[in-house]
Amino acid sequence: MVTVDGTITHAAADRLLATFFVDGILYSFNASVNPDTMPFPTNSAQLTYDDVEDLTHAHAVHGRIGTGDFSLNFDNGPKIEGTFSPGVDRAVAINGNGAWETY
């Protein structure tokens, strides 16, 4: 397993954007999620994956935006997790999908 640091952003009520540098390349995952999430502060995130090929194409995600932490699990194995402060008022379980892009 490989773990890299990056960020996650509440892009809109139904959108999350996570970005990570992997081997000098910027990887971005733009996800549409349901239900809508409350705004949370942009914060550090950790991406864990087995192979860089796991960070390609579209994938389903499920997870939880908690009152002070978050966890997103991909259908093909990778995971994004971390904490943020200040927290949000209520935790919510989310499902969605998105696609990886490289820059």
C-alpha positions as a Python dict, from the first residue, in 0.01 Angstrom:
ca = {
    (1, 'M'): (0, 0, 0),
    (2, 'V'): (115, 350, -86),
    (3, 'T'): (-6, 658, 106),
    (4, 'V'): (29, 1016, -19),
    (5, 'D'): (-87, 1347, 127),
    (6, 'G'): (-315, 1587, -56),
    (7, 'T'): (-630, 1793, -6),
    (8, 'I'): (-1005, 1754, -24),
    (9, 'T'): (-1242, 2041, -97),
    (10, 'H'): (-1618, 2084, -60),
    (11, 'A'): (-1668, 2213, -415),
    (12, 'A'): (-2051, 2233, -391),
    (13, 'A'): (-2329, 2071, -190),
    (14, 'D'): (-2313, 1763, -412),
    (15, 'R'): (-1945, 1780, -524),
    (16, 'L'): (-1612, 1691, -366),
    (17, 'L'): (-1270, 1751, -518),
    (18, 'A'): (-962, 1565, -396),
    (19, 'T'): (-610, 1634, -527),
    (20, 'F'): (-281, 1452, -472),
    (21, 'F'): (70, 1460, -617),
    (22, 'V'): (184, 1109, -709),
    (23, 'D'): (534, 1072, -853),
    (24, 'G'): (534, 1440, -949),
    (25, 'I'): (198, 1420, -1132),
    (26, 'L'): (-117, 1594, -1003),
    (27, 'Y'): (-406, 1348, -967),
    (28, 'S'): (-754, 1495, -918),
    (29, 'F'): (-1075, 1311, -830),
    (30, 'N'): (-1393, 1510, -891),
    (31, 'A'): (-1693, 1334, -736),
    (32, 'S'): (-2066, 1384, -739),
    (33, 'V'): (-2213, 1266, -407),
    (34, 'N'): (-2554, 1198, -260),
    (35, 'P'): (-2695, 1320, -31),
    (36, 'D'): (-2567, 1676, -36),
    (37, 'T'): (-2300, 1750, 223),
    (38, 'M'): (-2260, 2049, 449),
    (39, 'P'): (-1962, 2275, 372),
    (40, 'F'): (-1643, 2168, 546),
    (41, 'P'): (-1306, 2337, 551),
    (42, 'T'): (-1051, 2246, 287),
    (43, 'N'): (-807, 2025, 462),
    (44, 'S'): (-538, 1767, 430),
    (45, 'A'): (-630, 1421, 314),
    (46, 'Q'): (-443, 1094, 279),
    (47, 'L'): (-488, 873, -25),
    (48, 'T'): (-403, 505, 11),
    (49, 'Y'): (-378, 283, -298),
    (50, 'D'): (-203, -30, -424),
    (51, 'D'): (-105, 67, -779),
    (52, 'V'): (-104, 400, -962),
    (53, 'E'): (-331, 231, -1221),
    (54, 'D'): (-598, 237, -947),
    (55, 'L'): (-606, 616, -996),
    (56, 'T'): (-754, 613, -1347),
    (57, 'H'): (-1103, 614, -1497),
    (58, 'A'): (-1442, 662, -1329),
    (59, 'H'): (-1530, 489, -1002),
    (60, 'A'): (-1808, 464, -748),
    (61, 'V'): (-1732, 585, -396),
    (62, 'H'): (-1902, 543, -62),
    (63, 'G'): (-1809, 675, 276),
    (64, 'R'): (-1879, 919, 552),
    (65, 'I'): (-1835, 1289, 610),
    (66, 'G'): (-1823, 1300, 990),
    (67, 'T'): (-1838, 1587, 1234),
    (68, 'G'): (-1457, 1613, 1230),
    (69, 'D'): (-1332, 1346, 991),
    (70, 'F'): (-1405, 1185, 657),
    (71, 'S'): (-1349, 857, 477),
    (72, 'L'): (-1415, 773, 113),
    (73, 'N'): (-1378, 418, -19),
    (74, 'F'): (-1348, 348, -390),
    (75, 'D'): (-1504, 46, -560),
    (76, 'N'): (-1160, -57, -688),
    (77, 'G'): (-975, -34, -355),
    (78, 'P'): (-823, 311, -289),
    (79, 'K'): (-929, 511, 15),
    (80, 'I'): (-918, 883, 100),
    (81, 'E'): (-941, 984, 465),
    (82, 'G'): (-852, 1256, 708),
    (83, 'T'): (-973, 1502, 967),
    (84, 'F'): (-1082, 1866, 961),
    (85, 'S'): (-1143, 2142, 1207),
    (86, 'P'): (-1371, 2312, 1270),
    (87, 'G'): (-1610, 2024, 1216),
    (88, 'V'): (-1957, 2015, 1065),
    (89, 'D'): (-2288, 1997, 1252),
    (90, 'R'): (-2391, 1647, 1150),
    (91, 'A'): (-2232, 1338, 1002),
    (92, 'V'): (-2365, 1193, 679),
    (93, 'A'): (-2307, 867, 491),
    (94, 'I'): (-2250, 936, 121),
    (95, 'N'): (-2247, 750, -209),
    (96, 'G'): (-2144, 881, -544),
    (97, 'N'): (-1915, 854, -841),
    (98, 'G'): (-1642, 1049, -1008),
    (99, 'A'): (-1340, 1026, -1231),
    (100, 'W'): (-966, 1063, -1191),
    (101, 'E'): (-781, 1316, -1405),
    (102, 'T'): (-409, 1388, -1428),
    (103, 'Y'): (-234, 1720, -1495),
}
